Amino acid sequence: MKNLKGACIFGQSGGPTSVINASAAGVFTQALKEEYITAVYGAAHGIKGILDEDFYDMSKEDTKQFELLKTTPSSALGSVRYKLKNPDVDDTDYRRILEVFKKYNIRYFFYNGGNDSMDTTNKISKFLQKSGYECNVIGVPKTIDNDLFGTDHCPGYGSASRYVATTLMEIYQDAYVYDTPMITVVEIMGRNAGWLTASAALASYKGSGPDLIYLPEVPFTIEKFLSDVRKIFKKTGKVIVAFSEGCKDADGTYIAEMGAELTKDAFGHAQLGGAAAVLAKKAKEEFGCKVRGIEFSLMQRCGAHIASKTDVDEAFATGQKAVKAAVSGITDHMVAFERETVDGNYKCNLKLVNLSLSANTEKTVPAEWINEEGNFVTDEFIKYALPLIQGDSHPPYVDGLPYFAKLKKVQAGKNK
């Protein structure tokens, strides 16, 4: 419904990125300008903050902090991994959300996250519609995994890609210092889609990257891995491997599971990590040389010091677009990116896609962008990823160290 009069609430969910707060800044700055939005709330720890009536009055914040949010990594409001049940089975949480929305006259809901978060947003939107409660709901995308369906790419991906490519270039320099043989295995995030691991090819594009890249889109075998490494090792005595944490064998077993039993999160996803150590052990046994297993872990998603300005600007724009769309009467959609080439240059246009299309639907690396050997990517991927890492963005520095946003977080819910 157009021009609904009432409050808005914004929450962050899932794994953080270095630009997720830029989207928050876009939502807050735009929402505070809108005449039909009577209050602007930020939920503590995503949907849990709404269920617990734990949220903040963003109008009490110094607007300078919103500018700092653009270069502050992680989720400033706190994130969450909380799975809403099927409302047809148990609608307790949904009824509670509706109760809170009515109590505070919340008529606009913005949720910032990846696949599971868009599923949560979609479920809430459908329940509110079924209940006859007017509230415009818009999903704000994010994920370094870059696997949201319906968008050319995702906020957070460009900066994480830049971190991965840059760090691999630095690792390359270090690995070639000595004249002794060495194998380096670098583990990069990505559960079922290899977009981020593929960005290691950007380092190779500049002549200082991995020799082999393995994505979860291709079934993985230890035997082929050792064979691939052997071919390069015989020639140079140096091998650098970029490996996705989500790689599995033909039976669906994660390579990381060969080293230890994996725990699962609230959505039933295995919490990955440790694959580099497994492969490093195998390589050590096979080749007997010095082997390093490196896991980028959290660093690849919080490196705001090396963020892509393109990524930051696009993330901010998604927040603004979400608010404008909701106020104009649109609901049940997610902001998305559409790529255009103008005079040979990259241009990103914002569009809206139905939430039901993006919720729990994963976009994987196209098969034609992976080489026939299944151990690297093609030039088409380079053309895709290179524009997304352009421009320098980093926090302001004080005494040589980054200065991040410090929100006052004035309570607006029941705990105020």
MIKE-189540 format. One record per residue (C-alpha): x, y, z. Coordinates in nm, 4 decimals. Each point is the difference from the previous one (the first is absolute). Example, Ala and Ser with C-alpha at 12.3 -4.5 7.8 and 13.67 -1.06 7.14 Angstrom:
REM MIKE-189540
X->1.2300 Y->-0.4500 Z->0.7800
X->0.1370 Y->0.3440 Z->-0.0660
***
This chain:
REM MIKE-189540
X->0.0000 Y->0.0000 Z->0.0000
X->0.1311 Y->0.3436 Z->-0.0951
X->0.0823 Y->0.2621 Z->0.2634
X->-0.0765 Y->-0.2094 Z->0.3056
X->0.0469 Y->0.2130 Z->0.3108
X->0.1954 Y->-0.1661 Z->0.2772
X->0.3371 Y->-0.1102 Z->0.1306
X->0.2632 Y->-0.2056 Z->-0.1787
X->0.2339 Y->-0.2615 Z->0.1423
X->0.3239 Y->-0.1330 Z->-0.1461
X->0.1914 Y->-0.3139 Z->0.0991
X->0.3217 Y->-0.1735 Z->-0.1012
X->0.0325 Y->-0.3762 Z->-0.0247
X->0.2442 Y->-0.2755 Z->-0.0919
X->0.3742 Y->0.0292 Z->-0.0517
X->0.1343 Y->0.3583 Z->0.0063
X->0.1834 Y->0.1695 Z->-0.2857
X->0.2250 Y->0.3032 Z->-0.0234
X->-0.2831 Y->0.2033 Z->-0.1600
X->-0.3186 Y->-0.1209 Z->0.1706
X->0.0031 Y->0.3151 Z->0.2127
X->0.0108 Y->0.2107 Z->-0.3158
X->-0.3421 Y->-0.1435 Z->-0.0842
X->-0.1159 Y->0.0849 Z->0.3528
X->0.1222 Y->0.3559 Z->-0.0501
X->-0.1985 Y->0.0170 Z->-0.3238
X->-0.3182 Y->-0.1162 Z->0.1729
X->0.0352 Y->0.2313 Z->0.2992
X->0.0933 Y->0.3168 Z->-0.1875
X->-0.2800 Y->-0.0466 Z->-0.2530
X->-0.2640 Y->-0.1058 Z->0.2530
X->0.0662 Y->0.3047 Z->0.2173
X->-0.0837 Y->0.2205 Z->-0.3004
X->-0.3343 Y->-0.1625 Z->-0.0779
X->-0.3097 Y->0.1875 Z->0.1201
X->-0.2098 Y->-0.3174 Z->0.0242
X->0.2503 Y->-0.1768 Z->0.2244
X->-0.0702 Y->0.1148 Z->0.3555
X->0.2838 Y->-0.1829 Z->0.1795
X->0.3122 Y->-0.1891 Z->-0.1061
X->0.0998 Y->-0.3047 Z->0.2027
X->0.3024 Y->-0.2280 Z->-0.0183
X->-0.0579 Y->-0.3546 Z->0.1290
X->0.2625 Y->-0.1514 Z->0.2283
X->0.1147 Y->-0.3337 Z->-0.1423
X->-0.2422 Y->-0.0122 Z->-0.2865
X->-0.3323 Y->-0.1731 Z->0.0377
X->0.0787 Y->-0.0859 Z->0.3632
X->-0.0020 Y->0.3707 Z->0.0806
X->-0.3550 Y->0.0268 Z->-0.1322
X->-0.1173 Y->-0.3076 Z->0.1885
X->0.1578 Y->0.1339 Z->0.3208
X->-0.1003 Y->0.3638 Z->-0.0554
X->0.3680 Y->0.0860 Z->0.0070
X->0.0603 Y->0.2786 Z->-0.2495
X->0.1478 Y->0.3471 Z->-0.0248
X->-0.1258 Y->0.3458 Z->-0.0931
X->0.2246 Y->0.0926 Z->-0.2916
X->-0.1167 Y->0.3623 Z->0.0016
X->0.2045 Y->0.0460 Z->0.3184
X->0.3254 Y->-0.0773 Z->-0.1799
X->0.2461 Y->0.2622 Z->-0.1191
X->-0.0318 Y->-0.0012 Z->-0.3786
X->0.3816 Y->0.0042 Z->-0.0210
X->-0.0119 Y->-0.3572 Z->0.1283
X->-0.2071 Y->-0.1020 Z->-0.3024
X->0.2822 Y->0.1221 Z->-0.2232
X->0.2479 Y->-0.2018 Z->0.2064
X->-0.2222 Y->-0.3073 Z->-0.0356
X->0.0923 Y->-0.0070 Z->-0.3689
X->0.3576 Y->-0.0956 Z->0.0897
X->-0.0720 Y->-0.2024 Z->0.3156
X->0.0029 Y->-0.3789 Z->-0.0486
X->-0.2268 Y->-0.2624 Z->0.1537
X->-0.3609 Y->0.0527 Z->0.1153
X->-0.0280 Y->0.3124 Z->0.2151
X->-0.3397 Y->-0.1018 Z->0.1374
X->0.1032 Y->-0.3594 Z->0.0622
X->-0.0881 Y->-0.2979 Z->-0.2154
X->-0.1785 Y->-0.3299 Z->0.0563
X->-0.0542 Y->-0.3455 Z->-0.1454
X->-0.3584 Y->-0.0703 Z->0.1020
X->-0.2249 Y->-0.2218 Z->-0.2080
X->-0.3713 Y->0.0746 Z->-0.0008
X->-0.2135 Y->-0.3116 Z->-0.0138
X->-0.2552 Y->-0.0656 Z->-0.2694
X->-0.2958 Y->0.2170 Z->0.1068
X->-0.2398 Y->-0.2789 Z->-0.0972
X->0.1696 Y->-0.2173 Z->0.2625
X->0.0768 Y->0.2558 Z->0.2704
X->-0.0913 Y->0.3673 Z->-0.0377
X->0.1027 Y->0.1060 Z->0.3523
X->0.2875 Y->0.2218 Z->-0.1154
X->-0.2080 Y->0.1529 Z->-0.2763
X->-0.2821 Y->0.0909 Z->0.2361
X->0.2574 Y->0.1573 Z->0.2317
X->0.1482 Y->0.2039 Z->-0.2868
X->-0.3473 Y->0.1195 Z->-0.0968
X->-0.0661 Y->0.0950 Z->0.3628
X->0.3183 Y->0.2089 Z->0.0149
X->-0.0681 Y->0.1637 Z->-0.3366
X->-0.3478 Y->0.1020 Z->0.1141
X->0.1253 Y->0.1283 Z->0.3352
X->0.2543 Y->0.2326 Z->-0.1623
X->-0.1988 Y->0.0659 Z->-0.3193
X->0.2776 Y->-0.1457 Z->-0.2132
X->-0.1080 Y->0.0264 Z->-0.3622
X->0.3359 Y->-0.0504 Z->-0.1714
X->0.2330 Y->-0.2956 Z->0.0537
X->0.3471 Y->-0.0267 Z->-0.1548
X->0.2152 Y->-0.3097 Z->0.0494
X->0.3630 Y->-0.0176 Z->-0.1066
X->0.1460 Y->-0.3437 Z->-0.0727
X->0.0600 Y->-0.2924 Z->-0.2319
X->-0.2042 Y->-0.3012 Z->-0.1113
X->-0.1327 Y->-0.1062 Z->0.3400
X->-0.0695 Y->0.3612 Z->0.0965
X->-0.1999 Y->0.0563 Z->-0.3174
X->-0.1980 Y->-0.3133 Z->0.0876
X->-0.0718 Y->0.1503 Z->0.3421
X->-0.1034 Y->0.3289 Z->-0.1623
X->-0.2256 Y->-0.1796 Z->-0.2461
X->-0.1720 Y->-0.2038 Z->0.2725
X->-0.0669 Y->0.3088 Z->0.2112
X->-0.1321 Y->0.1934 Z->-0.2984
X->-0.2399 Y->-0.2788 Z->-0.0936
X->-0.1219 Y->-0.0390 Z->0.3601
X->-0.0686 Y->0.3732 Z->0.0362
X->-0.1953 Y->-0.0020 Z->-0.3265
X->-0.2003 Y->-0.3041 Z->0.1105
X->-0.0746 Y->0.1744 Z->0.3291
X->-0.1256 Y->0.3114 Z->-0.1773
X->0.2676 Y->0.2220 Z->0.1542
X->0.1280 Y->0.2686 Z->-0.2358
X->0.3793 Y->0.0049 Z->0.0064
X->0.2347 Y->0.0410 Z->-0.2930
X->0.2879 Y->-0.2493 Z->0.0176
X->0.3229 Y->0.0288 Z->-0.2009
X->0.3060 Y->-0.2245 Z->0.0119
X->0.3439 Y->0.1636 Z->-0.0097
X->0.2556 Y->-0.2456 Z->-0.1451
X->0.3448 Y->-0.0854 Z->0.1339
X->0.2354 Y->-0.2931 Z->-0.0165
X->0.3656 Y->-0.0491 Z->-0.0803
X->-0.1078 Y->-0.3361 Z->-0.1450
X->-0.1662 Y->0.1898 Z->-0.2886
X->-0.2577 Y->-0.2761 Z->-0.0328
X->-0.3305 Y->0.1885 Z->0.0197
X->-0.2229 Y->-0.0769 Z->-0.2957
X->-0.1420 Y->0.2845 Z->-0.2070
X->0.2890 Y->0.2454 Z->0.0338
X->0.3154 Y->0.0379 Z->-0.2103
X->0.2078 Y->0.0116 Z->0.3186
X->-0.0397 Y->0.0669 Z->0.3715
X->0.1180 Y->0.2795 Z->0.2305
X->0.3023 Y->-0.1248 Z->0.1909
X->0.1313 Y->-0.2188 Z->-0.2783
X->0.2160 Y->0.2596 Z->-0.1750
X->0.1854 Y->0.0947 Z->0.3172
X->0.0511 Y->-0.3610 Z->0.1087
X->0.1257 Y->-0.0820 Z->-0.3506
X->0.2464 Y->0.2852 Z->0.0204
X->0.1252 Y->-0.1275 Z->0.3348
X->0.0403 Y->-0.3543 Z->-0.1347
X->0.1811 Y->0.1062 Z->-0.3174
X->0.2266 Y->0.2492 Z->0.1767
X->0.0923 Y->-0.2381 Z->0.2803
X->0.0782 Y->-0.2772 Z->-0.2466
X->0.2284 Y->0.2360 Z->-0.1896
X->0.1793 Y->0.0711 Z->0.3276
X->0.0187 Y->-0.3698 Z->0.0857
X->0.1483 Y->-0.0630 Z->-0.3440
X->0.2798 Y->0.2478 Z->0.0679
X->0.0786 Y->-0.1707 Z->0.3307
X->-0.0207 Y->-0.3538 Z->-0.1375
X->0.2641 Y->0.0711 Z->-0.2634
X->0.2606 Y->0.1471 Z->0.2368
X->0.1938 Y->-0.3235 Z->0.0511
X->0.1383 Y->-0.2406 Z->-0.2590
X->-0.1378 Y->-0.2999 Z->0.1894
X->-0.3142 Y->-0.1867 Z->-0.1153
X->-0.3276 Y->0.1011 Z->0.1648
X->-0.3734 Y->-0.0632 Z->-0.0420
X->-0.2514 Y->0.2517 Z->0.1342
X->-0.3700 Y->-0.0806 Z->0.0366
X->-0.2299 Y->0.2971 Z->0.0652
X->-0.3551 Y->-0.0664 Z->0.1207
X->-0.2637 Y->0.2563 Z->-0.1005
X->-0.3657 Y->0.0343 Z->0.1039
X->-0.2847 Y->-0.1302 Z->-0.2140
X->-0.2421 Y->-0.2768 Z->0.0942
X->-0.1682 Y->-0.1059 Z->-0.3241
X->0.1142 Y->0.2746 Z->-0.2364
X->0.3607 Y->0.0728 Z->-0.0890
X->-0.0270 Y->0.3686 Z->-0.0879
X->0.2381 Y->0.1185 Z->0.2698
X->0.2584 Y->-0.2728 Z->-0.0562
X->-0.0163 Y->0.0745 Z->-0.3718
X->0.1079 Y->0.3573 Z->0.0748
X->0.3449 Y->-0.1425 Z->0.0788
X->0.0382 Y->-0.0051 Z->-0.3786
X->0.0179 Y->0.3789 Z->0.0069
X->0.3411 Y->-0.0398 Z->0.1668
X->0.1083 Y->-0.2445 Z->-0.2700
X->-0.1249 Y->0.2478 Z->-0.2602
X->0.2651 Y->0.2360 Z->0.1391
X->0.2669 Y->-0.2716 Z->-0.0090
X->0.0220 Y->-0.0649 Z->0.3738
X->-0.2737 Y->-0.2448 Z->0.0873
X->-0.0878 Y->-0.3645 Z->0.0490
X->0.0807 Y->-0.2757 Z->-0.2446
X->-0.3138 Y->-0.1967 Z->0.0800
X->-0.3519 Y->0.1063 Z->0.1021
X->-0.2631 Y->-0.2456 Z->0.1248
X->-0.3674 Y->0.0934 Z->0.0249
X->-0.2918 Y->-0.1870 Z->0.1618
X->-0.1789 Y->-0.0065 Z->-0.3367
X->0.2358 Y->-0.2832 Z->-0.1034
X->0.0193 Y->-0.3288 Z->0.1986
X->0.3415 Y->-0.0227 Z->0.1649
X->0.2314 Y->-0.2969 Z->0.0384
X->0.3222 Y->-0.0180 Z->0.1996
X->0.1546 Y->-0.2103 Z->-0.2779
X->-0.0566 Y->0.2647 Z->-0.2681
X->0.1178 Y->0.2728 Z->0.2380
X->0.3303 Y->-0.1811 Z->0.0572
X->0.0337 Y->-0.0693 Z->-0.3728
X->-0.0590 Y->0.3680 Z->-0.0869
X->0.2491 Y->0.1132 Z->0.2615
X->0.2590 Y->-0.2535 Z->-0.1174
X->-0.0043 Y->0.1344 Z->-0.3577
X->0.0835 Y->0.3513 Z->0.1142
X->0.2323 Y->-0.1050 Z->0.2823
X->0.2218 Y->-0.1936 Z->-0.2436
X->0.0479 Y->0.3106 Z->-0.2111
X->0.0466 Y->0.2746 Z->0.2594
X->0.0222 Y->-0.1509 Z->0.3495
X->-0.2559 Y->0.2614 Z->0.1067
X->-0.3773 Y->-0.0429 Z->0.0029
X->-0.2694 Y->0.2327 Z->0.1315
X->-0.3541 Y->-0.1363 Z->0.0265
X->-0.3220 Y->0.1964 Z->0.0598
X->-0.2604 Y->-0.2324 Z->0.1455
X->-0.3645 Y->0.0598 Z->0.0865
X->-0.1050 Y->-0.1105 Z->0.3470
X->-0.3179 Y->-0.1404 Z->-0.1559
X->0.1671 Y->-0.2518 Z->-0.2307
X->-0.1447 Y->-0.3509 Z->0.0300
X->0.0717 Y->-0.3382 Z->-0.1463
X->-0.2407 Y->-0.1803 Z->-0.2334
X->-0.1881 Y->-0.1414 Z->0.3011
X->-0.0649 Y->0.3484 Z->0.1417
X->0.2539 Y->-0.0187 Z->0.2825
X->0.1749 Y->0.3276 Z->0.0769
X->0.3776 Y->-0.0270 Z->-0.0229
X->0.0136 Y->0.1753 Z->0.3381
X->-0.1894 Y->-0.2966 Z->0.1468
X->0.2984 Y->-0.2207 Z->-0.0706
X->0.1819 Y->0.1806 Z->0.2795
X->-0.2706 Y->0.0429 Z->0.2635
X->-0.3745 Y->-0.0243 Z->0.0564
X->-0.1735 Y->0.3244 Z->-0.0967
X->-0.2561 Y->0.1753 Z->0.2195
X->-0.3152 Y->0.1543 Z->-0.1497
X->-0.1661 Y->0.3397 Z->0.0354
X->-0.3676 Y->0.0818 Z->0.0607
X->-0.0786 Y->-0.0525 Z->-0.3690
X->0.1601 Y->-0.3439 Z->-0.0080
X->0.3047 Y->0.1179 Z->-0.1940
X->0.3304 Y->-0.1660 Z->0.0850
X->0.2399 Y->0.2554 Z->0.1505
X->0.2932 Y->-0.0395 Z->-0.2316
X->0.3712 Y->0.0498 Z->0.0487
X->0.3036 Y->-0.2223 Z->0.0237
X->0.0181 Y->-0.1191 Z->-0.3598
X->0.3376 Y->0.1695 Z->-0.0545
X->0.1469 Y->-0.2002 Z->0.2859
X->-0.1364 Y->-0.3243 Z->-0.1499
X->0.1494 Y->0.0702 Z->-0.3428
X->0.3280 Y->0.1272 Z->0.1440
X->0.0371 Y->-0.3280 Z->0.1898
X->-0.0682 Y->-0.2015 Z->-0.3163
X->0.2502 Y->0.2073 Z->-0.1988
X->0.2638 Y->-0.0353 Z->0.2715
X->-0.0389 Y->-0.3772 Z->0.0002
X->0.0190 Y->-0.0150 Z->-0.3790
X->0.2822 Y->0.2447 Z->-0.0764
X->0.1945 Y->0.0261 Z->0.3268
X->0.0792 Y->0.3689 Z->-0.0523
X->-0.0959 Y->0.3056 Z->0.2026
X->-0.3778 Y->0.0467 Z->-0.0107
X->-0.2094 Y->0.2837 Z->0.1360
X->-0.3756 Y->-0.0153 Z->0.0554
X->-0.1522 Y->0.3482 Z->0.0317
X->-0.3621 Y->0.0724 Z->0.0920
X->-0.1158 Y->0.3559 Z->-0.0688
X->-0.2972 Y->-0.0541 Z->0.2332
X->-0.1593 Y->0.3241 Z->0.1270
X->0.2613 Y->0.2312 Z->-0.1484
X->-0.1419 Y->-0.0209 Z->-0.3510
X->-0.3353 Y->0.1417 Z->0.1088
X->0.1149 Y->0.2794 Z->0.2343
X->0.2849 Y->0.1599 Z->-0.1942
X->-0.1412 Y->0.3532 Z->-0.0196
X->0.3530 Y->0.1380 Z->-0.0378
X->0.0108 Y->-0.1416 Z->-0.3517
X->-0.3660 Y->0.0272 Z->-0.0989
X->-0.1098 Y->0.0769 Z->-0.3550
X->-0.1504 Y->0.3482 Z->-0.0323
X->-0.2269 Y->-0.1387 Z->-0.2696
X->-0.1291 Y->-0.2519 Z->0.2543
X->-0.0456 Y->0.2606 Z->0.2754
X->-0.1889 Y->0.2389 Z->-0.2267
X->-0.2263 Y->-0.2747 Z->-0.1349
X->-0.0716 Y->-0.1323 Z->0.3508
X->-0.0998 Y->0.3482 Z->0.1164
X->-0.2224 Y->0.0404 Z->-0.3063
X->-0.1863 Y->-0.3250 Z->0.0756
X->-0.1027 Y->0.1376 Z->0.3396
X->-0.1274 Y->0.3204 Z->-0.1540
X->-0.1821 Y->-0.1876 Z->-0.2756
X->-0.1710 Y->-0.2299 Z->0.2519
X->-0.1507 Y->0.2964 Z->0.1866
X->-0.1076 Y->0.1830 Z->-0.3139
X->-0.1624 Y->-0.3143 Z->-0.1374
X->-0.1899 Y->-0.0688 Z->0.3222
X->-0.1294 Y->0.3557 Z->0.0316
X->-0.1144 Y->-0.0107 Z->-0.3621
X->-0.2222 Y->-0.2942 Z->0.0881
X->0.2119 Y->-0.3003 Z->-0.1002
X->0.0197 Y->-0.3001 Z->0.2307
X->0.1138 Y->-0.3630 Z->-0.0044
X->0.3086 Y->0.0769 Z->-0.2098
X->0.3793 Y->0.0093 Z->0.0283
X->0.2314 Y->0.2653 Z->-0.1416
X->0.2232 Y->-0.1480 Z->-0.2709
X->0.2751 Y->0.1018 Z->-0.2444
X->-0.0139 Y->-0.0038 Z->-0.3780
X->0.3243 Y->0.0437 Z->-0.1958
X->0.0256 Y->0.2250 Z->-0.3016
X->0.2924 Y->0.0932 Z->-0.2227
X->0.0010 Y->0.3639 Z->-0.1101
X->0.2733 Y->0.1112 Z->-0.2420
X->0.2013 Y->-0.3038 Z->0.1054
X->-0.0309 Y->0.0825 Z->0.3692
X->-0.1743 Y->-0.1881 Z->0.2795
X->-0.3206 Y->0.1480 Z->0.1367
X->-0.2223 Y->-0.1416 Z->0.2750
X->-0.3749 Y->0.0628 Z->-0.0082
X->-0.2300 Y->-0.0707 Z->0.2936
X->-0.3143 Y->-0.2051 Z->-0.0477
X->-0.2463 Y->-0.1971 Z->0.2142
X->-0.0642 Y->-0.3745 Z->-0.0067
X->-0.2700 Y->-0.1975 Z->0.1758
X->0.1139 Y->-0.1358 Z->0.3359
X->-0.1296 Y->-0.3450 Z->-0.0823
X->0.2571 Y->-0.0212 Z->-0.2820
X->0.3011 Y->0.0824 Z->0.2162
X->-0.1007 Y->-0.1807 Z->0.3197
X->0.2115 Y->-0.3150 Z->0.0384
X->0.0917 Y->-0.0120 Z->-0.3701
X->0.3757 Y->-0.0145 Z->-0.0559
X->0.1793 Y->0.1363 Z->-0.3055
X->0.3138 Y->-0.1948 Z->-0.0837
X->0.2954 Y->0.0725 Z->-0.2271
X->-0.1030 Y->-0.0847 Z->-0.3593
X->0.1480 Y->-0.3285 Z->-0.1208
X->0.1386 Y->0.1728 Z->-0.3100
X->0.2090 Y->0.2274 Z->0.2245
X->0.1868 Y->-0.3003 Z->0.1419
X->0.2771 Y->-0.1601 Z->-0.2074
X->-0.0305 Y->-0.3543 Z->-0.1332
X->0.2423 Y->-0.1347 Z->0.2612
X->-0.2200 Y->0.1397 Z->0.2760
X->0.2977 Y->0.1637 Z->0.1676
X->-0.0168 Y->0.3649 Z->-0.1135
X->-0.2362 Y->0.2595 Z->-0.1481
X->-0.0194 Y->0.1595 Z->-0.3439
X->0.0522 Y->0.3570 Z->-0.1167
X->-0.3775 Y->0.0521 Z->0.0095
X->0.0169 Y->-0.0027 Z->0.3772
X->0.2768 Y->0.2624 Z->-0.0012
X->-0.2171 Y->0.2269 Z->-0.2174
X->-0.2857 Y->-0.0487 Z->0.2450
X->0.1900 Y->0.0585 Z->0.3252
X->0.2558 Y->0.2671 Z->-0.0893
X->-0.2423 Y->0.2988 Z->-0.0078
X->-0.1308 Y->-0.0890 Z->0.3461
X->0.3300 Y->0.0537 Z->0.1818
X->0.0711 Y->0.3496 Z->-0.1331
X->0.0624 Y->0.3116 Z->0.2093
X->0.1578 Y->0.0474 Z->0.3405
X->-0.2020 Y->0.0171 Z->0.3197
X->0.1281 Y->-0.0167 Z->0.3541
X->-0.0890 Y->0.1428 Z->0.3408
X->0.1475 Y->0.3296 Z->0.1185
X->0.3114 Y->-0.0546 Z->0.2102
X->0.0823 Y->0.1404 Z->0.3430
X->0.3442 Y->-0.0625 Z->0.1480
X->0.0665 Y->-0.2352 Z->-0.2880
X->-0.2997 Y->-0.2220 Z->0.0750
X->-0.3495 Y->-0.0150 Z->-0.1561
X->-0.2797 Y->0.2013 Z->0.1569
X->-0.3305 Y->-0.1845 Z->-0.0132
X->-0.3570 Y->0.1129 Z->0.0685
X->-0.1109 Y->0.0009 Z->0.3632
X->-0.3779 Y->0.0004 Z->0.0219
X->-0.1682 Y->0.1164 Z->0.3221
X->-0.2720 Y->-0.2640 Z->-0.0399
X->-0.2719 Y->0.1827 Z->0.1900
X->-0.2660 Y->-0.2545 Z->0.0914
X->-0.3418 Y->0.0421 Z->-0.1568
X->-0.1580 Y->-0.3330 Z->0.0939
X->-0.1279 Y->-0.1297 Z->0.3329
X->0.3460 Y->0.0213 Z->0.1579
X->0.0290 Y->0.3771 Z->-0.0427
***
